[in-house]
Amino acid sequence: MELRYLKYFIAVAEELHFGKAAKRLHMAQPPLSIQIKNLEKELGVPLFNRNKRNVELTIAGTLFLEEARKLLLQLEHAQNIARWAHRGETGKLVMAFIGSSNYDIIPIMKGYRKRFPKVEITLLQMYTPVQLEELEKGTIDIGIMRPPSTNTSLNCETIRRERWVAALPEGHPLLDLGEPLPLIFLKEMPIILYPRNLVGPRFYDAIMKLCYDAGFSPNIVYEAPEMQTAIALAASEIGIALVPYSTQFLYSKGVEYRMLDDPTPSAETIVAWRKKETSPLVYSFLNFCKEIAIFQD
């Protein structure tokens, strides 16, 4: 059955007048009458009772009208879905993020969900090395992570560069020194860091280099799997945690933060995606990030 038959039928059924329906459809009346007869012949049932004065729907016509309207609505919806998908406005987007990127994730997701309410987003918290593996396998679409050491199969954009700060327990003697805090003052202090295999070599090595350049090897007493764990341990007076600057806006109970003296390397957070990515959904997300000026040169 041709789609135009349904449109012709609905017009006649709603107008109950072939002349008015033909005018509505921008066509002559005789061809319209022929098309309706062809439809009835194809169905094998009369859809209209006709006489010189009136056109009325038969019982079959009344029921067929209801279903025809549903079909056209479903078709219109299917067409819209295709257009939205092509523009990256609908579908499923799987995004992974590191726990310390919460400060970046919140405003991005809030704005993106408002702009693209039809997109179904799955958020998964993963360490950087795991994200790299999952991007390679295609199980996630976008990763928010620390920069990988080397990965030629990914595109990356920086969304945050920030200084390292020290998280100290409340009442710690070093707090009286004000800021910036010379890093060498941490030489004899217990330090809380992160497992190299979880946070990624580049991230871990940047912290170690920071200490080596200051003239000491850090006295690492604990390697915390998450930033919030490191902060909790610092609050419990286990040691001093070295964390990115934005961490202080997320976790503050039981600790105080101090800027570290220059030179301090930056801690970077990036958005990563596959170079061979073809999904319009991924690129609509990236374009949104550009629109809100989240990327940094």
C-alpha positions as CSV (number, residue, x, y, z in Angstrom):
1,M,0.0,0.0,0.0
2,E,1.3,3.4,-1.0
3,L,1.7,6.0,1.7
4,R,-0.1,8.6,-0.4
5,Y,-3.3,6.5,-0.2
6,L,-3.4,7.0,3.5
7,K,-3.0,10.7,3.2
8,Y,-5.7,10.9,0.6
9,F,-8.0,8.8,2.7
10,I,-7.5,10.8,5.9
11,A,-8.2,14.1,4.0
12,V,-11.5,12.8,2.6
13,A,-12.4,11.2,6.0
14,E,-11.8,14.4,7.9
15,E,-13.6,16.7,5.3
16,L,-16.3,14.2,4.3
17,H,-16.3,16.0,1.0
18,F,-14.2,15.0,-2.0
19,G,-14.1,18.6,-3.4
20,K,-12.8,20.1,-0.1
21,A,-10.4,17.2,0.4
22,A,-9.0,17.7,-3.1
23,K,-8.5,21.4,-2.5
24,R,-6.8,20.6,0.8
25,L,-4.5,18.2,-1.0
26,H,-3.9,20.6,-3.9
27,M,-5.2,18.2,-6.5
28,A,-8.2,17.8,-8.8
29,Q,-11.2,15.9,-7.5
30,P,-11.5,13.2,-10.2
31,P,-8.0,11.8,-9.6
32,L,-8.7,11.8,-5.8
33,S,-11.9,9.8,-6.3
34,I,-9.9,7.3,-8.4
35,Q,-7.2,6.9,-5.7
36,I,-9.8,6.3,-3.0
37,K,-11.5,3.7,-5.2
38,N,-8.1,2.0,-5.7
39,L,-7.5,2.0,-2.0
40,E,-10.9,0.4,-1.3
41,K,-10.2,-2.2,-4.1
42,E,-6.8,-3.0,-2.5
43,L,-8.4,-3.4,0.9
44,G,-11.4,-5.3,-0.4
45,V,-13.9,-3.2,1.7
46,P,-15.8,0.0,1.2
47,L,-14.5,2.9,3.3
48,F,-17.2,5.4,2.4
49,N,-20.9,5.5,1.8
50,R,-21.5,7.9,-1.1
51,N,-24.6,9.6,-2.5
52,K,-25.3,12.8,-4.3
53,R,-25.6,14.8,-1.0
54,N,-23.3,13.1,1.5
55,V,-20.1,11.2,2.1
56,E,-20.0,9.1,5.2
57,L,-17.5,6.7,6.7
58,T,-18.4,3.1,6.9
59,I,-17.7,1.1,10.1
60,A,-14.6,-0.2,8.3
61,G,-13.7,3.3,7.3
62,T,-14.0,4.6,10.8
63,L,-11.7,2.0,12.2
64,F,-9.3,2.3,9.3
65,L,-9.1,6.1,9.9
66,E,-7.9,5.6,13.5
67,E,-5.2,3.2,12.4
68,A,-4.1,5.3,9.4
69,R,-3.6,8.3,11.7
70,K,-1.4,6.1,14.0
71,L,0.6,4.9,11.1
72,L,1.3,8.4,9.8
73,L,2.3,9.6,13.3
74,Q,4.6,6.6,13.6
75,L,6.1,7.4,10.3
76,E,6.6,11.0,11.2
77,H,8.2,10.0,14.5
78,A,10.5,7.6,12.6
79,Q,11.5,10.4,10.2
80,N,12.3,12.7,13.1
81,I,14.3,10.0,14.9
82,A,16.4,9.6,11.7
83,R,17.0,13.3,11.4
84,W,17.8,13.7,15.2
85,A,20.2,10.8,15.0
86,H,22.0,12.3,12.0
87,R,22.4,15.6,13.8
88,G,23.5,13.8,17.0
89,E,20.4,14.8,19.0
90,T,19.2,11.4,20.0
91,G,20.6,8.0,20.8
92,K,22.8,6.5,23.5
93,L,26.1,8.0,24.6
94,V,28.4,6.1,27.0
95,M,30.8,8.3,28.8
96,A,33.5,7.4,31.3
97,F,35.1,9.8,33.8
98,I,37.7,9.8,36.5
99,G,36.5,10.5,40.0
100,S,38.5,13.7,40.4
101,S,36.7,15.3,37.3
102,N,33.4,15.7,39.2
103,Y,34.0,19.5,39.2
104,D,34.1,19.5,35.4
105,I,31.4,16.8,34.8
106,I,28.6,18.6,36.7
107,P,28.3,21.8,34.6
108,I,28.9,19.9,31.3
109,M,26.2,17.3,32.0
110,K,23.8,19.9,33.3
111,G,24.0,21.9,30.1
112,Y,24.2,19.0,27.8
113,R,21.1,17.3,29.2
114,K,19.2,20.5,28.9
115,R,20.2,21.0,25.2
116,F,19.8,17.3,24.2
117,P,17.0,15.8,26.3
118,K,16.5,12.9,23.9
119,V,20.0,11.6,24.3
120,E,20.3,8.7,26.8
121,I,23.6,9.2,28.7
122,T,25.4,6.4,30.6
123,L,28.1,7.7,33.0
124,L,30.7,5.3,34.2
125,Q,33.5,6.1,36.7
126,M,36.8,4.6,35.5
127,Y,40.5,5.1,36.0
128,T,42.4,6.5,33.1
129,P,44.1,3.3,32.0
130,V,40.8,1.5,32.0
131,Q,39.2,4.2,30.0
132,L,41.9,3.9,27.4
133,E,41.2,0.2,27.1
134,E,37.5,0.7,26.8
135,L,37.8,3.3,24.2
136,E,40.0,1.0,22.1
137,K,37.4,-1.8,22.5
138,G,34.5,0.6,21.6
139,T,32.6,0.0,24.9
140,I,32.6,3.7,25.7
141,D,32.3,6.7,23.4
142,I,34.0,9.4,25.3
143,G,36.5,9.5,28.2
144,I,37.2,12.3,30.6
145,M,40.6,11.4,32.0
146,R,44.2,12.3,32.7
147,P,46.4,12.7,29.5
148,P,47.7,9.3,28.4
149,S,51.5,9.0,27.9
150,T,51.1,8.0,24.2
151,N,48.1,6.9,22.3
152,T,48.0,7.6,18.5
153,S,44.4,6.2,18.1
154,L,42.8,8.9,20.2
155,N,42.0,12.6,19.8
156,C,42.2,14.7,22.9
157,E,41.1,18.1,24.1
158,T,42.1,19.7,27.4
159,I,39.2,20.9,29.5
160,R,41.2,21.9,32.6
161,R,44.8,22.8,33.6
162,E,45.3,23.4,37.3
163,R,48.0,23.6,39.8
164,W,48.7,21.0,42.5
165,V,47.9,21.9,46.1
166,A,48.6,20.2,49.4
167,A,45.7,18.9,51.5
168,L,46.7,19.0,55.2
169,P,44.9,17.9,58.3
170,E,43.2,20.8,60.2
171,G,45.7,22.2,62.8
172,H,48.8,20.9,61.0
173,P,51.9,23.0,61.8
174,L,52.6,23.8,58.2
175,L,49.3,25.7,57.9
176,D,50.9,28.5,60.0
177,L,53.4,29.1,57.2
178,G,50.7,30.5,54.9
179,E,51.0,30.1,51.2
180,P,52.5,29.4,48.8
181,L,53.9,26.4,50.7
182,P,57.5,25.5,49.6
183,L,57.4,21.9,48.5
184,I,60.7,21.2,50.2
185,F,58.8,21.5,53.5
186,L,57.1,18.2,52.7
187,K,60.5,16.4,52.6
188,E,60.1,14.7,56.0
189,M,56.3,14.5,55.9
190,P,54.2,11.4,55.2
191,I,52.7,11.8,51.7
192,I,49.6,10.2,50.3
193,L,49.7,9.5,46.6
194,Y,47.9,7.2,44.1
195,P,48.8,3.9,42.5
196,R,50.6,4.5,39.2
197,N,48.8,1.7,37.4
198,L,45.4,3.2,38.3
199,V,45.9,7.0,37.7
200,G,48.2,6.6,34.7
201,P,52.0,7.0,34.3
202,R,51.9,10.6,33.1
203,F,49.8,11.7,36.1
204,Y,51.8,9.8,38.7
205,D,55.2,10.7,37.2
206,A,54.3,14.4,37.2
207,I,53.8,14.3,41.0
208,M,57.1,12.4,41.5
209,K,59.0,14.8,39.3
210,L,57.5,17.7,41.3
211,C,59.1,16.3,44.4
212,Y,62.4,15.2,42.8
213,D,62.9,18.7,41.3
214,A,62.4,20.1,44.8
215,G,65.2,18.0,46.0
216,F,63.6,15.0,47.7
217,S,62.0,11.6,47.2
218,P,58.5,11.7,48.8
219,N,57.8,9.6,51.9
220,I,54.8,7.8,50.5
221,V,52.8,6.2,53.3
222,Y,49.7,5.3,51.4
223,E,48.5,5.0,47.8
224,A,44.8,5.9,47.7
225,P,42.7,4.7,44.7
226,E,40.6,7.9,44.7
227,M,41.1,11.6,45.4
228,Q,38.3,11.6,47.9
229,T,40.1,8.7,49.7
230,A,43.3,10.7,49.8
231,I,41.5,13.6,51.3
232,A,39.8,11.4,53.9
233,L,43.2,10.0,54.9
234,A,44.6,13.5,55.1
235,A,41.7,14.5,57.4
236,S,42.5,11.5,59.5
237,E,46.1,12.7,59.9
238,I,47.6,9.8,58.0
239,G,49.6,12.2,55.8
240,I,49.5,15.1,53.4
241,A,47.8,14.5,50.1
242,L,48.8,16.2,46.9
243,V,45.8,16.9,44.8
244,P,44.6,19.1,41.8
245,Y,43.4,22.6,42.7
246,S,39.7,22.0,42.0
247,T,39.6,19.2,44.6
248,Q,39.2,21.8,47.3
249,F,35.8,22.8,46.0
250,L,34.5,19.3,46.3
251,Y,36.0,18.0,49.5
252,S,36.9,20.2,52.5
253,K,35.8,18.5,55.7
254,G,38.7,18.0,58.1
255,V,41.4,19.4,55.8
256,E,42.8,22.7,54.7
257,Y,44.5,23.4,51.4
258,R,47.7,25.3,50.6
259,M,49.0,26.3,47.2
260,L,52.5,25.0,46.4
261,D,55.4,27.2,45.5
262,D,56.5,27.5,41.9
263,P,57.5,25.8,39.8
264,T,54.4,23.6,39.9
265,P,53.4,21.5,36.9
266,S,49.8,21.5,35.9
267,A,47.4,18.6,36.4
268,E,45.4,18.2,33.2
269,T,41.9,16.8,32.6
270,I,41.1,15.9,29.0
271,V,38.3,14.7,26.8
272,A,39.3,11.8,24.6
273,W,37.6,10.0,21.7
274,R,38.6,7.7,18.9
275,K,40.2,9.2,15.8
276,K,38.1,7.0,13.6
277,E,34.9,7.9,15.4
278,T,31.9,8.2,13.1
279,S,29.0,8.7,15.5
280,P,27.2,12.1,15.1
281,L,26.3,11.8,18.8
282,V,30.0,12.0,19.8
283,Y,30.6,15.0,17.6
284,S,27.5,16.8,18.8
285,F,28.8,16.4,22.4
286,L,32.2,17.8,21.3
287,N,30.6,20.7,19.5
288,F,28.6,21.4,22.6
289,C,31.8,21.5,24.7
290,K,33.3,24.0,22.2
291,E,30.2,26.1,22.4
292,I,30.4,26.5,26.2
293,A,34.2,27.1,25.8
294,I,35.2,24.2,28.0
295,F,38.2,23.3,25.8
296,Q,41.5,25.1,26.6
297,D,44.3,25.8,24.1
